[in-house]
């Protein structure tokens, strides 16, 4: 993996981009498949094809190895076996990976040792208390309410019903559901808040649990019931990461070009339909083929747009960049994303600061952003150790000469070589669309 330090001069172009791009596997699907494979280890060995290899997934692999499981494979093909048997005083590095922070503690509770969880400094402010309180409600001894914290495994978890407020992260629900079938009495999770953000990610969890033979009843809103039983050892095929494709598709919109993403699934466990709808609202022409997606920007530019991103909040930085580059004077409203104040950074404050720092006009609202497109100028775009903030800076740089993205290397969290992929897209080193 190429190392990128210091500032990165975001490439600019005055001509339309025409490129075909292949993005690596889905982080969300990869890490769920790894957790389910770990839970299935009593039933046998599981395999994963097309796994993403990035910092987040490598942290998950490291966490499972710390818990005593065996994971073989240096690339995208992985084999998982062994058993949950951590050594005494085991320590898990969560880095900035929310999936490690929130999916692995229930798994650690199935072991018989004390496991300490810690991570990057920025991660220590990420919400975790609802999950830890939920584990305590299920009889798991937990020390601490934020990182670093300790899970005291007792060899089994009783299970039962737990009430949590997952308004700040859907991962609280997914983290509990993934391990629920291995609890003695199964698991019922009741969300007590108004709505769960990023609901498609919970739907992905439910779909993958069912594919692993787990009985899940989600017929009642904000309530999930998991029956106790074995998790099946099986083979998992990981789709391309559709959210990581969005910055490349945004490049087509802002340059009035055309970008094709190969391997785009006809039916997906990811929020494909949400993404296609949002791209259309941002002025793109979208065509889905048998195994690809084409997005074309308009030569006449595009106007501001109103989008509710509650279900796909991870796309907010890309759509904020699109809004900042819309026709001058047009206004965009991004709503449903108050929960982003608790992500890798406070993304709403960060986007406001960076867009305004380049001469734009962005204001925070109660649950989102209002962006009035104005001509931007060059300058430093700070990443805040947030991969999606960094890729948003790259989008802005396409139409704004002189943008320097601070710490572009943070994109390695979910993309092994984003700068190289971005350069290839611009340089025409990938085949043009016929």
N, C-alpha and C positions, 0 to 999 in steps of 0.2 A: 504494500500500500504506500503510495507516495505521501510524503510528509509535507505539509504546507504551513509555514510559520509566518508571522508578521502580517502585514497588509497585503491584500490581493487586489490588483487592478481589474475591476470588472470590465470585461470586453464590451465595446459598443459597436453598433452597426447602423448604417443608414439604408441598408437594403434588406428585403424580406429574407427570412430564414426558410430554407427548404431542406428538411432533414428527416431521416428515420432514426429513431432512438430506441434502444433496448434498455429497460431499467431492470435492476436485479430484484430478487424476491421480496415479498411483503414482510416487513419487520413484525407486524402484528400477528400475522399467520405463522411465521417461523417460531416466534417465542411461545405462542399457544401450543403449537405442535410439540415443541420440546417439553413443555410442562406436562402435556397429556402423555407423551412417551415415557416420562419419568414415572408418572402415576401408574402406567401400564406395565412397568417393569416386573411386577410379580407374575404377570401373564406371559412374559416373553420379551423379545427384542423388537424394537420399532425402528423404522427407517424414515428419513426425510429427504426428498429430492427438491432441488431448486431453492434451498435455504439461503436466506440473506446472510452474508458474512460482513458484519460491520461492528462498530463498538458495542451497540446495544445487544446484538445477538451473541457476540463473543463474551460479554458480561454474563448473559444467561447461561451459556455453555460453562463458563467458569463457576457460576453459582451451583449448577447441578453437579459438577465434579466435586465441589466442596461438600455437597451433601452425600457423596459416596457413589454417585452413578458413574457409569462409563460412557463416554461419548467419543466415537472414532470417526475420523474424516477431517481433512484439513480444508476442504473446499465446500461446495454446495450440497454434497451428498453426505449425509450423517447417519450413524448407527448408534442407537441409545439402548443401554441395558443396565445390568447391575441391580443395585438396591439402594434405598434411602438409608444410609448408615454413616452419618457425619462423624468426623473425629471430634474428640473433646475440644472445647474452645474454638470451634470452627468460626471463621469470619467470612462474610459474603460482601463483596464490593458491588454496590448497586450502580456506581458511577452516576450518570444522569438518567438511567433507564427506569422509567416509571413501571414498565412491565416486570423488571426484576424486583423493584421495591415493593410492588403490590401483589405479584403472583407467587413469589417464592416463600414468603412467611408461612402461608397455610401448608405448603409442602414441608417446610422445616418442622412444623408442629407434629408431623407424622413420624419423625425420627425420635431418638432417645437421648439427645444431647442439647446443650445450650448453644444456640447459634446467634452470633452477633451480626447485625446488619448496619453498614455504613456506606457512604458514598462521597461524591464530590461536594465541595462546599455549597455550590448553588442548589444541590438537591436537598440540603437539609431544611430548606424552607418549603419544600413541596408537601402538600397535604398527605398525611398517612394515618392520623388518629382514628378516623372512622373505621378503617380496616382493623387496626389493632384493638379497638374497642369491640369490634365484631368478633374477633378471635377470643377475646376474654369472655364474651357472652357465650361462647361455645365451649368454655372450660379450658382454654389454652392459657397457661401462664405467660404473660408478656411483661417485660420490664421496659418502661419508657413510653413516651407518646410521640417522639420524633427521633430522627436519626442522630446518633447511634441508638439502637434499641436491641433487645434480646428476646428471642423466642425460646422458651424452655420446653423442648419436645419431651413427651411422655410416652411415645410409642404408638399412640392412637389419639383420635379426637372423637369426643362423644357425638358432636353434631347437634341438630335441633333447629330451632328458629332464631333468627337474629334480625333485629331492626337496625338499619343504618341509613344515614343521610348521604347519598352518593351524588349530591348536587355539584360537588367540585370535581368529581372524576368518576367516569363509568368503570374505571379499573378496579374500584373497590368492589363492585358487584362481580366483575369477571374474575378477580382474584379469588374470591370465595367460591364461586360456582365451579371453577376448574377442579378444585380438590374435593368438592362436596360429596361426590359419590363414594369416596373412600372413608368418609366419616361413618361411625357405627350406626347412627340413626338417620343418615342422610342429611339434607340441609334444606331449609327454607329461608330465603333472603327476602326481606320486605324493605323496599325503599320508602323512606318517610318524607322525603322532600317533594318539591313540585314536579320536577322532571329530571330524568337522567341525561346528562349531556353525552354527545357522541353515541347515541343509542345503537347505530349500526355496529359498533364494536362489541356491544353486549350480544347483538344478534349473531355476530361471527362466533363468539364464544359458545352460544347455545347450539349453533349449527355444528361446530366441530365436536362438541360433547356428544351430540346425537350420532355423529359419524363414528365416534368411538364406543358406541353401544350404551351410552348413558341415557337414562330416562329423565327428561326435563319437561316440566309443565310450566309454561309461561303464558297460559291462557288468561290470567288475571293481570291487568296492568300493574307494573311496579312490584310484582311478586313472582318469584321463581322457586319451584319446588324440585329438588333433585332426590331421586330414590337412591338408597345405598346399593352398591353393586360394583363389580369389577370394571375397570377401564380397559378397553381392548387394545392389545398390541397390534399395530397395523403400519401400513405405509402411508405417508403424507406427501402430497404434491403441493408445493407452495406456488401461488400465483405471483406475477410481477407486482411490485408495490405501486398501486394506483395513485396514492397520495404523493409519492415521490416523482411520479410522472408529471404532476400538475405544473411545476415550474417550467418544464420543457414545453408543455402545451401553451403555457402563458407566453412563451417566447414567440410562438406563432401569432398570437393575438396582438402583441405590442409592436411586432415588425410587419404585420400584414402578410405573413408567410404561411407555410403549411408544415406541420410536424406530424409525423406518424409514429405512434408507439406500437411496437410489435408485441405480440403475445397477449394483447388485451382480451380478457375472457368474455365469452358470450354471456355466461352466467357466473356471478362472482359472489364470494363471501364478503367482499369488501363493498363499500358504498358507491359502486359504479354509477348507478342511476342518479344519485345525488350530484356526483361530479359532472356528468354530462349535462344535467339541468343547469348547474351553476355556470359552466362554460358557455352555454347558449345565452344565458342572461348577461354575460359579459361581452356579448357581441360576436361570438365565434360561430362558424358553421361546423357542425360536428357530424361525422359519418363513421359508423361502426361497421367494420367488416367481419369476416369469419374469425379472424385471429389478430386484428389490429384495430387501432382507432386513429382516424385522421381529424385534425383540428386545423381550420383555416381562418386566418384573420382577415378583416375587411380592409380593402385598399382605402376606403373612406374613413378609416378610424372607427372608434366606438365611443359611445356615450357612457356616462355614469350609470350605476345599476344599484338596485336594492336586493340584498341577499340575506337570508336567514341561515346562519352557519352553525346553528345549535347542534346539529347532528354530525357535522364535519368541521369542528373548530380548528383542527390541525391545518386546514386550508386557509385560515384567516390571513397569515402573512402574505401568501401569494396573491390573494384577492385584494388585499390592501395595496400591494404594489401595482396591480392592474388598475385599481381605482385612481391611484396617484398619477398614472400615465394616460388616463382617458382624455377625451377632448377637453381642452382648457375651459374652465368655468363649469363643467358638468359636475354634478354632485352624486356621490355614492353613499349608501347606508349599509353598513355591515352590522347585523344584529344577532342576538342569541348566543353571545360569546363572553358573557361576564366571567365564566369559569376560567377563561384564559389568564386571568390575573394570578392564578396559582400554578401555571405550567413551568417549563424550564426557567422562564423569567416571567415577569408581568408583561405578557405580550402586548396588551393594549397600550400600556404606558410606553413600552419600547417602540412600538410602531409609530405612535404619536411623536415621540422624540426624534426618531430617525427621519421620518417623512418631513417634519417641520424643519429639521436641521439641514435639509437640502433645498429649502425654500418652498416646501409644500404647505398645505393647509389641512391638518388632521386634528379632529377633536374627539375626545372620549365622550361616550354617552353612558347611561347606566348599564347597558348590556352590549356595548359595541363601540363602533367608530363611525363618524361622519367625515368623509373626505371630499374636499373640493379640489378638483384637478387644477393645478397651476404649473407654469414652467419650472422645472427643477434645475439645480446646478450641481456641479461636482462637490465632492467632500467625502468624509469618512462615514461609512455606514457601520455602526457597531452591531456585533452579533450576539452579545450577552451570553456567550457559550450556548447558543440556541441554534440548532441546525436549520430550523425553518426561517428564523430571522436572517441567517446568512444567505439562504437561497432567494429570499425576497430581495435582498440587496443586489444579487446578481440580475434579477429581472429588471429592477430599476436601472441598473447600469447599462442594459441594452440600449436604452433610449436617452441616457444621460451620461455624456462623456465625463470622465474624471471621478467616477465613484470608486472609492477604495473600501473593500469589505474587510473589516478587522476580523481576524481569526476565521478564515474560510475553512480551516481544518476541522472546525466543529461539525461540519457536514458529514464527517466520517461516522458520526453517531448512527446514521441510517443509510448512507451512501458511501461505498468504499473510495470512490474517486470522482466526486462531483466536479471539481475544477477541470479534470481531464475530459469528462463527458461533455461539459459545457463548451470547452474549447473545440472538441471534435464536432459538435453540432454546428458551431459557427464556421469552422474551417472547411466544412464539406467533406470531412473524412468518413462520413457515413453515407450510404447510398441515398440519392434523392428519390422522392416518391415518383413513380411512373406517371 
